[in-house]
Amino acid sequence: MMEIVKFNDGEIAYDFSPFFKVYKDGYIERCLPIIKVPPSHELPTSLQSKDVLITTEPPISARIFMPQMTKPNSKLPVLIYIHGGGFALRSPFDPIYQKYVASIVTEANVIAVSIEYRLAPEHPIPTGYEDSWTSLRWVASHANEHGPEPWLNVHGDFSRVFLAGDSAGANIAYNLAVRIRSVLPKMKLAGMILMHPFFMGSKLDKMWFYLCPRNGGLKDSRFKPAAEDMVRTGCERVLVFLAGRDKLKNAGRSYYEELKKCGWEGNVEMVEHDGVGHVFHLLKPSCEQALDMMKRLVSFINQEPVIISWTSKI
């Protein structure tokens, strides 16, 4: 049980700074405001973005980005991006994610779908997982070119789909990847990019368990990846980014090491940037390490796919 402290004449039951605080009367105080900007806000004129409603019940939406098209009917890789924020903060409509995902779209020449999942603790885990899974299925519905979104129908190459996320978003992306192979046969997940993934192994563990009241304890495979799940990772390639000053670094390295030896038949690469902290690439996108990270991410998306003969282990 966490220590109860006094703050602004209110009694705090749980203090999960720098994410949120929960008062004994149930009031939730986020340490950062949820800021949202409209699509195409301060983006290059050659890039388009718009918002789409994936479902009304529950309310799930996404922001789609498309680069300038030089050929009217050309097909581009599809990137599904899942934002971080400890399952409790941020949004794809946040200026930070608006600019970062737009940068990936411009540099890698991809169509991106940036998912807006409902936030904890108001919507406890597994809500974020399930909203993201619903969104992924919505994207996959365009693989036969008869989905509700024209940009994806006309320009999406569903043989080259990538999952990416940072922090909590990387955790969600991993959990989607272990579900995807047998359920969405028409959409091929070519690769997954995990940036500073939020897995078990830091002081933030207590927060995840608080946000997920119905959890499996220290062996919960959503938070501590299990070998029997990792072997089902439904893509050919995985790229893991770590930061030298990140408290989540060791958990991310452990995931990388376990993925290599679990029996999964794909290729995994790990890149660690020294001297920087958690999600530095979002906070300082022009720094040397962030530019290197973008270069590696773009190369990962655009390289030739690895040919692998899959054996089902569902």
C-alpha positions in Angstrom: 0.0 0.0 0.0 1.3 3.4 -1.0 1.8 6.1 1.7 -1.0 8.6 2.0 0.1 12.2 1.8 -1.6 15.6 2.1 -1.9 17.9 -0.9 -3.9 21.1 -1.4 -6.2 20.3 1.6 -7.2 17.0 -0.2 -6.1 13.6 0.9 -4.2 11.6 -1.8 -4.7 7.9 -1.9 -2.3 7.1 -4.7 0.5 9.3 -6.1 1.7 8.2 -9.5 3.6 11.3 -10.5 4.5 12.4 -13.1 1.4 10.7 -14.5 -1.6 11.2 -12.2 -2.8 11.3 -8.6 -5.9 9.8 -7.1 -7.6 11.4 -4.2 -9.5 9.5 -1.6 -12.8 11.1 -2.8 -12.1 9.6 -6.2 -10.9 12.7 -7.9 -8.2 12.1 -10.5 -5.6 14.8 -11.1 -3.5 14.4 -14.2 0.0 15.8 -14.0 -0.1 16.9 -17.7 -3.2 18.3 -19.5 -4.7 16.4 -22.4 -4.0 18.7 -25.3 -5.6 18.2 -28.7 -5.1 20.0 -32.0 -7.0 19.7 -35.2 -5.7 17.6 -38.1 -3.2 19.3 -40.4 -2.3 21.7 -37.6 1.1 23.2 -38.5 2.0 20.3 -40.8 3.8 20.6 -44.1 1.4 21.5 -46.9 2.5 18.4 -48.8 1.1 16.2 -46.1 -2.5 15.6 -45.3 -4.2 14.5 -42.1 -7.8 13.9 -41.0 -9.7 12.3 -38.2 -11.9 9.2 -38.5 -14.4 7.6 -36.2 -13.7 3.9 -35.9 -16.7 3.1 -33.6 -19.3 5.2 -31.8 -20.0 2.6 -29.1 -17.5 2.6 -27.6 -16.2 5.9 -28.9 -12.9 5.2 -30.7 -11.2 7.4 -33.2 -7.9 7.8 -35.0 -5.9 10.4 -37.0 -4.8 9.4 -40.4 -1.8 10.9 -42.2 -0.9 10.6 -45.9 2.2 12.0 -47.6 2.1 13.8 -50.9 1.2 11.3 -53.6 3.3 11.5 -56.8 1.4 8.7 -58.5 -2.4 8.8 -58.2 -2.9 5.0 -57.5 0.4 4.1 -55.9 0.4 1.8 -52.8 2.3 2.7 -49.6 3.1 0.8 -46.4 0.6 1.3 -43.6 1.9 2.3 -40.2 -0.4 1.8 -37.1 0.9 4.0 -34.4 0.0 3.7 -30.7 0.9 6.6 -28.4 2.4 6.3 -24.9 1.7 8.1 -21.7 1.5 5.3 -19.1 -2.0 4.3 -20.4 -3.3 7.5 -18.7 -1.9 10.5 -20.6 -1.5 11.9 -24.2 -3.4 11.4 -27.4 -2.7 11.1 -31.1 -4.2 14.6 -31.3 -1.5 15.9 -28.9 0.9 18.3 -30.7 3.8 16.1 -29.8 2.4 13.0 -31.5 0.8 15.1 -34.3 4.3 16.3 -35.3 6.2 13.1 -34.6 3.9 10.8 -36.6 3.8 13.3 -39.4 7.6 13.2 -39.5 7.6 9.4 -39.8 5.0 9.7 -42.7 7.1 12.3 -44.5 10.5 10.5 -44.0 9.3 6.9 -44.6 6.6 7.7 -47.2 3.9 5.7 -45.4 0.2 6.1 -44.5 -0.1 6.3 -40.8 -3.1 5.6 -38.5 -2.6 7.0 -35.1 -5.0 5.4 -32.6 -7.0 7.2 -29.9 -7.7 4.7 -27.2 -9.6 5.5 -24.0 -7.4 6.4 -21.1 -7.0 4.8 -17.6 -7.8 5.1 -14.8 -11.3 6.2 -15.8 -11.2 3.3 -18.3 -9.1 0.7 -16.6 -6.8 -1.7 -18.5 -7.6 -3.7 -20.6 -9.6 -0.9 -22.2 -6.6 0.5 -24.0 -5.7 -3.0 -25.4 -9.2 -3.7 -26.6 -9.7 -0.2 -28.2 -6.4 -0.7 -30.0 -7.4 -4.2 -31.1 -10.8 -2.8 -32.5 -8.8 -0.1 -34.3 -6.4 -2.7 -35.8 -9.3 -4.7 -37.0 -10.8 -1.6 -38.6 -7.6 -0.9 -40.4 -7.5 -4.6 -41.6 -11.0 -4.2 -43.0 -9.5 -2.2 -45.8 -7.3 -5.0 -47.1 -9.9 -6.0 -49.7 -10.2 -2.3 -50.7 -13.8 -2.1 -49.5 -13.3 -0.5 -46.1 -14.9 2.8 -45.0 -11.7 5.0 -45.5 -10.8 5.9 -49.1 -7.2 6.7 -48.3 -6.6 3.2 -47.0 -8.6 1.5 -49.8 -6.8 3.3 -52.6 -3.2 3.7 -51.2 -2.7 1.2 -48.4 -0.4 -1.8 -49.1 -1.7 -4.4 -46.7 1.3 -6.7 -47.4 3.4 -4.1 -45.7 1.7 -3.2 -42.4 3.8 -2.0 -39.4 2.9 -1.6 -35.8 4.7 1.0 -33.8 4.4 2.5 -30.3 6.3 4.2 -27.6 6.3 3.4 -23.8 2.7 2.1 -23.0 2.0 2.3 -26.7 4.8 -0.2 -27.3 3.3 -2.5 -24.7 0.0 -2.3 -26.5 1.6 -2.9 -29.9 3.4 -6.0 -28.6 0.1 -7.4 -27.2 -1.6 -6.8 -30.5 1.2 -8.6 -32.4 0.8 -11.8 -30.4 -3.0 -11.9 -31.3 -2.8 -10.9 -35.0 -1.6 -13.9 -37.0 -4.5 -16.2 -36.9 -7.2 -13.6 -36.8 -6.4 -11.2 -39.6 -5.2 -13.3 -42.5 -5.7 -10.7 -45.2 -3.4 -8.2 -43.6 0.3 -9.0 -43.3 2.2 -7.5 -40.4 5.6 -7.0 -41.8 7.3 -5.5 -38.8 6.9 -4.0 -35.3 8.8 -1.0 -33.8 8.9 -0.8 -30.0 10.3 2.5 -28.6 11.2 2.4 -24.9 8.6 -0.3 -24.1 6.7 -0.3 -20.8 7.1 -3.8 -19.5 7.4 -5.1 -15.9 10.7 -4.3 -14.2 10.7 -0.8 -12.8 9.1 1.4 -10.1 6.2 2.0 -12.4 5.0 -1.6 -11.9 2.7 -0.5 -9.1 1.0 1.9 -11.4 0.2 -0.7 -14.1 -1.3 -3.0 -11.5 -3.4 -0.2 -10.1 -4.6 0.6 -13.6 -5.4 -3.0 -14.2 -7.5 -4.2 -11.3 -8.2 -7.6 -12.8 -4.6 -8.6 -13.3 -2.6 -11.9 -13.2 0.0 -10.6 -10.7 3.7 -10.9 -11.4 3.1 -13.4 -14.2 0.6 -11.3 -16.1 1.7 -11.9 -19.7 0.4 -8.5 -20.9 2.9 -6.8 -18.7 5.6 -9.4 -18.4 5.8 -11.0 -21.9 5.8 -14.8 -21.7 7.7 -17.1 -24.1 4.6 -18.9 -25.2 3.1 -15.5 -26.3 6.3 -14.1 -27.8 6.7 -17.1 -30.1 3.4 -16.2 -31.7 4.5 -12.7 -32.6 2.9 -12.3 -35.9 5.5 -10.4 -37.9 8.8 -11.0 -39.6 10.9 -8.3 -38.0 11.0 -6.4 -34.7 13.0 -3.3 -33.9 13.5 -2.4 -30.2 14.7 1.1 -29.2 16.1 1.7 -25.7 17.4 4.8 -24.0 20.5 4.8 -21.7 18.9 6.9 -18.9 15.5 5.3 -19.1 14.2 3.4 -16.0 12.4 1.0 -18.4 15.6 0.1 -20.2 16.3 -3.2 -18.4 12.8 -4.4 -19.0 13.1 -3.6 -22.7 16.4 -5.4 -22.9 15.0 -8.4 -21.2 12.1 -8.5 -23.7 14.7 -8.4 -26.6 16.8 -11.2 -25.1 13.7 -13.4 -24.4 12.3 -12.9 -27.9 15.6 -14.0 -29.4 15.5 -17.4 -27.6 11.8 -18.2 -27.3 11.6 -20.0 -30.7 10.1 -17.1 -32.7 11.4 -17.4 -36.3 11.7 -13.7 -37.1 14.6 -11.2 -36.8 14.9 -8.8 -33.9 17.3 -5.8 -33.6 17.9 -3.6 -30.6 19.3 -0.1 -30.6 20.2 1.8 -27.5 21.0 5.5 -27.4 23.3 6.6 -24.6 22.9 9.8 -22.6 19.2 10.3 -23.1 16.0 9.4 -21.2 12.6 8.0 -21.8 10.9 9.1 -25.0 13.6 11.7 -25.7 12.8 11.5 -29.4 9.4 13.1 -28.7 10.7 15.8 -26.4 13.8 16.7 -28.4 13.1 15.5 -32.0 16.0 17.5 -33.4 18.7 16.1 -31.2 21.4 13.9 -32.6 20.1 10.7 -31.0 16.5 11.4 -32.2 17.7 12.0 -35.7 19.6 8.7 -35.7 16.5 7.0 -34.3 14.3 8.3 -37.1 16.9 7.2 -39.7 16.9 3.7 -38.3 13.1 3.6 -38.1 12.7 4.7 -41.7 15.3 2.2 -42.9 13.5 -0.6 -41.0 10.2 0.2 -42.7 11.6 0.6 -46.2 14.0 -2.3 -46.4 13.2 -5.4 -48.4 11.0 -7.9 -46.4 12.6 -11.0 -44.9 11.3 -14.2 -46.5 10.3 -16.6 -43.7 8.4 -19.8 -43.9 6.0 -19.6 -41.0 5.0 -22.5 -38.8 1.8 -21.9 -36.9 2.2 -22.2 -33.1 -1.1 -20.9 -32.0 
